[in-house]
Amino acid sequence: MNFKLLLPIGLVGLMSGCGSMTMDDHAKTPVDYVNPYIGNVSHLLVPTFPNVHLPNSMLRMVPERADFTADKINGLPIIVTNHREKSAFNLSPFQGDRNALAPVIAYTYDNEDLRPYFYSVYLDEPEISVRFAPSHQSAVYELTMNPDAPAYIIVNSKNGELRSEGNVIKGFQNLDNDVKVYLYMESQQSPKEVLMVKDGLTSPCRVASGNNACLALNFDDNTNKLNLRYGVSFISEEQAAKNLHREISNYDVDSVASAAKAIWNEKLGKIEVETDQDNDKTLFYTSLYRVYERPVCLSEDGKYFSASDGKVHDDEGHPFYTDDWIWDTYRAAHPLRVISEPELELNIIHSYLRMAQQTDSLWMPTFPEITGDTRRMNSNHGVATIADAYAKGLTDFDLELAYQACRKGIENKTLAPWSGMPAGKLDDFYKEYGYIPALAEGERESIPEVHPFEKRQPVAVTLGTAYDEWCLGRIAKFLGKEDEAEYYSQRSYNYRNIFNPETKFFHPKDSKGKFIAPFDYRYPGGMGAREYYGENNGWVYRWDVPHNIPDLIKLMGGPMAFNNSLDEMFNESLGKSKFEFYAQLPDHTGNVGQFSMANEPSLHVPYLYNYSGQPWKSQKRIRTLLRQWFRNDLMGVPGDEDGGGMSGFIAFSMLGFYPVTPGLPTYTVGSPMFTHATIHLDNGKDFEIIAENSSDENKYIQSAKLNGKPLDAPWFKHEDLKDGGKLEFVMGSVANREWGKNADLSTQILAMLLDL
C-alpha cells in the first residue's frame, strides 16, 4: 500500500516516536493520523475515551481519571471490561515507606503519549516512567524506577482474589451478573517479598481476597527497571496464562507496540484517502479507530465465555463478539462494517444469535455487554443489523433463527425502555392500537414494566418499533413468509397513528386517542423529554421514519413543505437560555437551531433534502456540520460518541455517502471531502470515490458518474459498490440546483421497498 508523505520528515518522526521505537521516515501511515484525544473534553455529558487496544480486541486500556482535565490518574489500568467503564484490576508502582502502601495510588503525571498501540507517561512525584503496549488478550508494562529507593508493584483486584507464586500473580475480579475476569501476570524480576495491603496495614502474605484484594511485590532496592507482562481471560486463570504466552514471548514493549501498529495499519488501511488537509485525515482515521473499539472478541483458543448463560462454549469457527450498544451503532457503524469488514460483521451476527439461543426467551440482544444484555435505551434495533446485512449480500447465517429471535424480541419482550421484562399491558395496547399511550402531565404510572427514570418514551418507542417491524417484514420477505411480511409491512406504518396533521409533528397521544395538550415540541416531558420522546425533543423525532421517507414527505404536505420544515428546524431558536435548555435536554447538544448534532437520532437528518428535490442543501448542510462540530481538538466531538455510533457517521459523510435506511441496500449521496478515496473490499476489488476540485469552498456537486455512466440521482445501490467500481464527482463552489432535483428519488425508493 502506498502511503503518501504529508508532513515534514522531522515532524513525522516527532509525532510517531515511542521512546526507542523507530519508524519509516519516508511514510506516514494511517494509524499515525489517529488522535485518541479528540473529544476527550465533553461539551456537556460523556466525552470520548483515549483507548489503547487492538481492533475489536478483548484487552482495552485507558488511563483512569475523573475526566481528561483531572490532575491525577488512579494507578495503571489492566483491562476495561465494558465500554466507558473503569478498568478491572489495577497496577500501582510505588517507591518509599511501606507504611504508605495503598490498594490504588493516585499520581500526578506529565508527558503522556497515547496512541492506539502504545502508551507512555511520567509519574512526576515518584519519578517513575511508564511504557505500555497491548496485544489482543495480553499486554506488557515497562516501569523505570529510582534505583535508590525500595521498589514495589501493587496489584489490586477491586472485588475478588489474588495469589502470588514466585514471579507470578494470578487471580480474578468479580463483575456484574456473576461474571469473572481473570488475570495472570509475570514479572521479569523475582520479588524478594510479597505483602498483603489491607485497611492501611501491610503484612507478609501471598493471598488476598474480598474488596480491594491487594498484594504488593517488593523488589531489590537497586532495581532500576521493572518489566511486567500479563494475560487476561473470561474463562480461567489458566487460559489467561495461555493467552499471554501465545501472544507475547518477551518483555519488550517496542516489539509488542510495533506488532500492534502493523495490525492497526492493516485495518485502517482498508480505506485510503487523499487530501492536502492533514486535519481531515486525522478526523477520518480517528473515526475509523473508534468504530474498531467495539464490539470485542471474547474467543480464546476457540472457546468463549457467554454471560447469556454463564457457560463456556466452543466458538465453532465463528469468533464470539460482545459489548455493542446497538441503539447507537446500527445506524452507521454496522453498515460501515458491511462494506469494509463483512466477515467481521457476519461473526458479530453469529454472536448475537448465539446469545439469543443461550437464553430461555430467544430474544435478540439490544445492548450486549460482557456482563450480559443490559436492554438499555428503547426499541429493538438488532433487527436492523440483520435486515441490513442480508439485504447487502451477507447471507451466511441462519436467517430463520434470526427472524425468530428478532420477532420474539419485539413481540414477547416489553417495549418499555430500559426493561428486559416480558410484554405486558403497555404492549397489549400497542398491538391493538398501534402506538404507545402517553400519560398526561401529573398522571401516575401504573405499568410495572416502565422504568421510573426512563419513563415510557411513547413517541420514540412508537417510531422506533415501526421501523423495527419494517425490518422484520423485510426479513420475512427474504424467507418467503409473504403473509407475515405483509403483516409487519402494514405495522411499519404505525408512525401515522401519532402524526398530528395540524402541527405536522409526531405528537404524544393518550390512551383515549387524544393528543396531549397544551404541548411544546421544544422541551416537553421532563428530564431528557423521556415522558414523551427520549433524550431529544419533538423537533428531532419529527424525522424518525427512515424506512418510509416518501410517506413522511406526503404527511408533511409534499416536497416544498418538507424542505421548509427542515429549514425551520435549523433556524428555530432554543426558546430558553442554554443553561435552562440543557438542564432538561443534556443530550441535545451540538445545536443548529433545534437540530442536535450530538445524538444519534439526528444523524440521517441532513441527508433528507435529497429525498425532496433539494440535494444541494444536503451538500451544504453536511459540510457545514462536519466543520462546525467535528475537529482535531479536545472538544472536537459535540456529544456522546458511544464507541463508534457517531464516528461511523463521520467516516461515511467524509467519504461522501451515508446509509440513511439500514435494511435498504442503498446509500444517499452527500458532499465528498476527499479528492480521492479508495475502499479496499474483501473480494480483492476496489471502490474508488473521486471528487475533482473538492475543497471547503467546492462542496457542491456539479455532476457525477457511477462506473462510467452519468449519475443523476443523489443515491446509489450497494450492488454498485460491492464488486468494486468508481464514483466520480465534479465539485464547485456554487450549488448546481438541478443536479439530482428531477430524479424522482421518492418513487424509485418506494419501488425498491416493494420489490425486494
N, C-alpha and C positions, 0 to 999 in steps of 0.2 A: 504494500500500500504506500502511496507516495504522499507523505505529509509535507505541506509547504512551510518554509521558514517565514514567519510573520513578525518576529521580534528580533532586535539586535542580539547577536550571539551572547554577549555578556549578560544581558537581561534574562535571556532564556536560562542560562546556567544559574543565575542568582535565584530565579523563581523555582527552579526544578531540583536543586541540590538537596539531598537529605544527609546531612553530616558528611560521611565519607562516600556517600553514593555519587555515582557519576552518570552522565547521560550522553547521548549523541549530540554534540554541539551543532550539528547541521540540520536538525529537525526538531520541531515542536509537535508532540503527539497529542491526540485528543484529550487524554487524562491530564495533560499539563494545563489545559484550559479550565479544568474544573475548579471552582471556588466554593468549597463547602460552607463558607461563612456567609454567602448570600442569604439574606433574610433572617440571620440569627438574632437580630433585634426586631421584635414584632411591632406592628402598628398598634395592636391592641391586645389580641389574645395570644395564641401559642405560636412561637417562632419556628423556623426551620432548625434542624439539628445538624451539626457537622459530623456525620457518621464516618468512621473508618471501618471499611469492610470490603469484601469481595462481592461481586454482583450476585444478589439473591442468596447470600450465604448465611448460615446459621449464626456465625460469630460476628456481632457488631459491637463496636466500641465507640463511646462518645464521652468526652470529659464531663464529669458530673459536677455541675454547678447550679446555683439557684437560677441564674439566667446568664446570658452571654456577658453582661456588664458586671457580674459578680466579681469581687476581688479575690475569691479563693475557689479552688477546686477541692472536692472532697475525695482524697485518696486517688487511686488509679483504678479505672474500671476493668472488669474481666469480660462480661457479656451483657448486652442489652437483650432482654428476653421478649419484649414486645415493643413495637414502635412507640416512641415518645416516653417510655418508662425508664426509671432508673436501672442501673445495672445490677445484676445478681453478683454476689461476692464483691470483694473489694481488696485492693492491694495498697499498702501504705509503707513506703520506705521510711526509715527513721534512724536518726543518729543522736545519741545523747544518753541521759539518765533513764534507766529502765523504768523508773517510777512514773515517767511521763508517757509511757506506752498507752495507747488507747485503741479501741476497735477500728476507728477511722480517723485519720488525721487530715485536717484542712490545711491546705498550703496556699500562701501567696505564690504567684508564678509570673514568669516573663518568657519572652521569646518563643511563644508557642508556634509550632509549624505543623499544620494539619493538612493532609491530602487524603484522597480515598484509600490509599495503600500504605500510609506511613504517618506516624505521629511523633513529635518530639516536644519537650517542654523543659524549662529550667525552673526548678522549685527553689526560689531565691533565698528564703530564710534558712533552710537547712543546707543550701548549696549542693543540690543533687540534680544531675542531668538525667533526663529520661528519654529513651528512644523505644519505639514500638512498631511492629509490623504484623499484619494479620494474614492468616490463611483462611480456609473455608470453615474449619471447626477447631482451629488452634491458633496460637499466636506466640510471639516472643517479645520479651522486655529486656532492655539493657539499661542498667542503673549505674551511673558513675557517682561514687560516693567520696567523702572526705576520708582519706586513709588514717587520719589522726584521731578519729572518734569511733566508738563502738557502732557497728552497723547491724541494723535489724530489718527484717522484712515481716510486716504484719499482714496476715491473710485473714479475712473475715467472711464468714457465712452469716448473713443477716438473720437467718432462721433455719438452722439445720445442724450439720455436724462436720467437723474437720478432724483429720488424723495425720500425724507425722510419722513417716517411716524413712529413716536415712535422709536422703536429699529430696524426698517426695512428700508433698502434701496432697491429700485427696479427701473428697467428701461430697456433700450435697447441700443444696438450699431448697427449701420448700417454697413453692409458688402457689398461686390460687388453684382451686379445683383439684387438690391433691397431686399436682404436677411437681416433679423434682427436676432440677438441673444439676448435673454432676460435674465435678472438677477434678482433673489430675494435673498437678503442677510439679515440675522438676527444676531444681536449681543446679547450675553447673558446679558451684562450690558447695561443699557439705557444711551444714551448720554445726557449731560446737555445742549449741544448747537450744532447746525448744521450751518456750514458756506459754502458759495459758494466761490470757488477759481477761479479767472478769471483775466488774464492779470496782474498777480503779486499782485493782491489785494484780500482781503477777506471781506466778508460781510455776515451778518446773512441772510440765505435763505435756503429753503428746496427743491428748484427745480433748476436744472442746465441743459442746453441743448446746442447743437452745437458741434463744435470741442473742444476736451478736456473738455467735460462736467464733472465738478468736484465738489464733496461735501466732506467736512471734518467734521467728527464727533469728538467733544471734550468731553472727559470723565473726571471724577473726578480726581483731581490732585494726589490722593493717590492710584490710580489704579495700581495694580501690574501685573495682568494677564487679557488680553482681549481675549474672545472666540468668534469666528465667524463661522457661517455655512451658506452655500448658495446652491441654486439650479440654474441650467441653463436650457434653453429651446430654441427651434427654432419655437415654436408655440405661446407662450404668457407669460406675467409675471405671470399670474395665474397658468399656467402649470409649470413654474419654481418653484413656491411655492409648488405645489403638488409633483413635483419630489423630492424636498428636504425632505418634511415631510414623503413621502413614504419610503425613503431610510435611513435617519439619524434622530434619535429620541432624540439625546442629543448633547453635545458639546465635547464629549470625543474622542480625537484624537486616543488614544490607541485602543479603541474598533472598530473604523472605520478601522484603519490600520490592526487590527487582522482579521477582516472580509475580507478585501481586500487581505491579504496574503493568506487566505484559498482559495479564488477564484483563485488566481494565481497558487497555488499548484495543484488544481484540473485540471486546463487547461494544465500546463506544465507537470504534471504527466501522461498525456496520452501517453507519450513516456518516458520510463525509460532506462537509460543507465548505464553500469558498466565499470569502468576503475580505475586504480590506479593513473591516471593523473588528478588532480583537475582542471588544466587549460583547459583541454579538456571538462570537464563538464561545466565549465564557458562559454567557447566559444559556446557549443551546446545550453545550456539553454538560453543564451543571444540572440542567433539567433532565437530561438523559440519565445522569448519575443518580438522581433522586428516583427516577422510575425504576431503577435497578435495586433500590433498597428493599422493596417488598414485592411479593411475599418471599419468605425464606425457606430454603430447602432443609428438611429435617431428616433426610435419608442418611443413614450411617452404615456403610458397608452393606447396602441392600436391605436394611431394616429401618423402621422408623417408629417413634412413639406417637400415638394419637391421643389427644385429650378427649376426643369424642367418646371413646370407650375406656380410656385409661390403660390401653394394652399396646404391646409392641407387635408390629406386623412386618411381613415381607413386603417390599415395595414392588415386587414382580416386574422389575424393569422400568417402572414409571416413578421417578423420584417424587417424594411427597413434599408439598408446599403448604405453608400456612402463614398467618399474620397479614391480612389483607382487609382493609375497610372498603368493602365493595360499593357502598353508597357513594364514595368519592371516586374510586378507581375505575368503575365500569365505563365512565364517560369518555376517558381518553387513554389512561394507562393500559387497560386491557386491549383496546383497539390498536394501540401502537405496537404492542407485543404480537398481535396477529400478523402484522406486517414484518416486523424486524426479528421476532423470536417465536415463530409458530410452534416449534417443538416444545419450548418452554411453556407457552400458553396451553398447549394440549396437556402437558403434565400437570399444570395448575388445575385444569378442569377435571382430570382424573382424580386429583387430590380431593377436590370438593365433593365429588360423587362418592368417594370412599368415606368422607366424613358423614355424609347423609346416611350411607349404609351402616355405619358404625353406631347409629342411634336407633332407638325404637321408633322414632317418628318418621324417618326418611325425609327430613326437611332439608332442602338446600341451604347451606350456610349463608349468612349475610355479613357477619363480621368475624371471620375465623381468625383466631389467635392461637398462640402456642398453648395457652391455658384453656382453650375451647372457644366455641362460637358465642360471642357476647351479645349478639342480637341488638346492637346499638342502632341509632337513627331510625328512619322509617322506611317502609316499603321492602321489597324482596328482590333487589336488583341483580342477584346472582343469576336469575333467569336471562338477563340481558347479555351476560358474558357467554352463555350457552347459545342463544339465538344469533349473536354477532359472529362468533367463531364458526358455527355451522354454515351460516349464510355466506361466509367468505372462504369456504372450502376446507376448513379444519374439521374433518368428519370422523377421525379415528378415535371415537369414544362411543359408549353405549348411549345412543340418543334416547331410547325408550326409558332407560333408567333416569337419565337427566330430566326427561319430561315429567316422570312421576315425582321425582324429588322436588322439582320446581313447582309442580301443581300442588303437592301436599304442603309445601312451604307457604303457598299463597292461600289455599283453601282451608287447611286444617290448623294452621297457627294463627293466633290473633294478629290482626293488622294494627293493633295499638302499638305505638312506637316504643322502642327500648323494652320490649317484653318478649319472652320466649314461652309464654303461656299458650295453651290451646285456644282455639277460636271460641268466642262467647257471644253475648248478646249484641255487642257492637258489630261483630262480623255477620251475625244473622241479619242485622239491619242493612248492612252494606249489600249483602247478597240479594235482598228483596228490593231495595230502593235505589241501589247504585250510587250511594255516596255515604260518607261518614258524617253522622249528625254532629253539629256543634252545640255547645252549651251557651245559653245566654249569659251575659255578664252577671256574676254573682251566683249562678246556679251551681249547686253542689254536684260533684262527681259521684256516680253510683256504680260505675263499671269497675270491677276489681282488676281487670287486666291493664287499666290505664295507669301509667307511671305518674306519681304525684308531682314531679317536677316537669317531666316532658309533655304531659297533657295528651290530648287526642290528636293534635295537629291535623284537623279534619280535611282541610283543603290540600295540604301537602300529601297526605295519605291517599286521598281520592285520586289525585292526579298521578301520583307515583304508581298506584295499583292499576289504573287504567293503562299506563304504559307497560307494566309488568304483564298484564293479561294480553296485551297486543303481542308481546314477545312470546308468551305461552301459546297463543294462536299460531304464530309463525312456526314454532316447533311442532305443534300438532299437524300443521300443513306439511312440513317436511316428512312426517311419519305417515302421511296419508290418512290421518284421522279427520276426515272432512267435516263431520258433524261437530266435533269438539273445536276444530279450527274456526268454524262459523260462530260457535257459541262465544268463544273468547274474543273473536273479532268484534262481535256486537258489544261485548262488555268493555272493549277498549274505548268505546265512545262515552263511558260514564262521566268523563270530564264535563260533558254537556249539562249534566244534572246540577252542577254548581256554577254554571256560567250565568252571570247577571246580564241580561240583554240591554238593560238601561245604562249600566256603567261600563259594560264591556270588560269586566274583571271577573276572575273566579272568586266567588263570594261565599263565605260560610253560611250554611243553611241549617236550621234546627230540625228536630225530629218530626215536626209537623209540616215541613216543606217550606217554611218561611225564611227569607234571608234575614240574618242578624242585622238589626238596625237600632240606633244610628251606627255608622261604620266609617272608619278612616283607613284607607289601604296603606297609609304610610307607616303607622305604628299601632297596629291592632294586637290585641291578645296577650298582654303581659310580657314577661321576660322572653326575649327571643321570638316573640309572636307565636309561641307554642300553642296557645289556646285555639289558634286558627290556622297558622301556617307552620313554619319550622325553620328557625334561625334567620330567615329572610322574610320580608314583608310581601304584601299583595302585589306590589309592582314587579317583583322578581318572579313570583309564581304565576303571573299573568301569561308567561310564555312557556310554561312547563307542559307542553304537549308535543314532545319531539317526534312522536310516531305519526302524527297527522297534522302537520303544519298547514297544508292546504285547507283543511276543515277549520282550523283556528282562524285563518285569514277570512274565510266566509263568515264565521261567527262575529268577527270584529268589523264587518262591513265592507270587505273587499281589500284589494292591494293598497289603494291610496290611504284608506282609513288605518290599515295595519301599519304602513310606514309612518303615518302621522303619530300613531300611538307609540311606536318605537322612538321617534324623535322626542316625543313628550317625556318619555321616561328618562332620557339622557339630559333633559333640561329641567325636570321637576325638582324644586328645592327640597331640602331635608324637612323644612317646616318647623324645625326646632333648632336650638343650639346644638353643636356637635356633642357636647357632654351629655345633654339630655337624650339625644337620639341614640348615641352609642351605649348609654346606660341601659337602654331597653334592648337594643339590637347590636350587641358587641361583635357578632359575626358579620354584620352588614357593613364592613369597611371597604376601602377601595372604591369610594363612591364617585360616580359621574352622574350627577342628578340622583335619581333613585336606583340607578343601576349599581350593583355591587360586584366589583371585580374579584372580591376576596372570598367568595363562596361558590361552591361547585354548581348549584342550580343556575348560575348566571353564565356559565362558560359558553354555551351554544348561542346565547342571545345576539352577540354582534354579527353572527352569520345569517340572521333571519332576513335581512334585507334582500339576500339572494333569492328568496322564495317569492318576493313580491315586487319584482321588476326594478329594484334599485341596487344592484350589486356593488356599484361604486361606493355606496355608503358603507357597506360591509368592509370594503378595502380600506377606506379612510378610518373607520372606527377601530378595526383590529390593529392597524399600525399605531394609532394614537394610544390605545390601551396598553400595548406592549411597551411603548416608550414611556408612558406615564407611570406605570406600576411595576414593571419588571426591569431591574437594573443590577449592575455588578457592584453592589454595596450591601452593607449590613442590614439595611431596611428595604432591600430590593424585591421583596415579596409582600403583597398587601394584606394577606390573611393566612388562615390555616392551610398550609400546603398539603398536609396529611399524607406524606410519604409517597408521592407520585401522582396524586389526584389532580393537582393543578399543573404540575410540571409536564404532564402529557399534553395538556392544552398549549403550553408554551412551545414545546417541541413541534407539534403539529402546525401551529399557527406560524411559526418562523419558517417552516418548510413551504407553507402556502395553501394548506388544505386542512379539513377537520371533519371528523365523523359525527355530524350533528345527531344522527339517529343510530346508535348502536343496535344492531339487529337488521339493519338495511345495508346491503353491500354497496354503499355509495359514499363519496366524500364531497364536501362542499368547499368551493374554492374561496380563498381569502386573498392575502397580499403577500407573495413570497419575499422574504427579506434577503435571501442569499442569491447571488448571481448564478451560482451553480451548486446543486446538492445531488448526491448520489446515494441511494439506498441499496445496499448490497443484500440481495434476497438470498434465502437459504437454498434456493434451487440453482444457485450459481449465476443468476442473471441480475442485471442492474435496472433500477428505475431511476431515471435522471429527471431533475427539475431545473430548468434553465430559465432565468429571469433577466433578460437583457436590459441593461441600464438600471437595474433595481438599486435604489438608494432611499434615504429618508424622504427626499423630495419626490422621487419617482416611485410612488407607491400605488399608482393606478394602472390597471391592466388596459392596454391599448388593443391587444389582440392576443390570441392563444392558439396553439396547435397541440394535439394529442396524438402521438405516434404518427406524425406527419400529416394529419388531417386537421382542418380547422375545427377549433372548439369554440362553439358559440354560446354554450350554456355554462353557468358557474358551478358545475358539478361534473364528476366522472365516476365510473363504476370501479369496484375492486378488481374485476376481471381485466380492466385496462392496465392495472398495476402489477398483478400477481406473477405474470410471466415476463416481467421487465418491460421497458418502454421508455418513452421520452415525453415529458410535459414541458412545453415551451411557451414562455410569455414574453411579450414586448411591453415594457413598463414606461410610464410617462408621468410628468408632474401635474397634469391636468386630467381630470376624470373623463374617460370615454363613456358617456352615459348610455350609449347604445349597446355596448358590449354586454351580452347576457340578458338584456332587457326583454327581448321578444322570444326567449327560448321556451316559454310556456312550461317552466320548470314544475309548477304545481301539477299540471296534467300528467307530465312524464312520471313524477314520483308516485302519484296515485295509481298509475298503470303498473308500476313496479310493486306496489303494495298488493295489488290484486293478482299479479302474475308472478308467483314465486318460482 
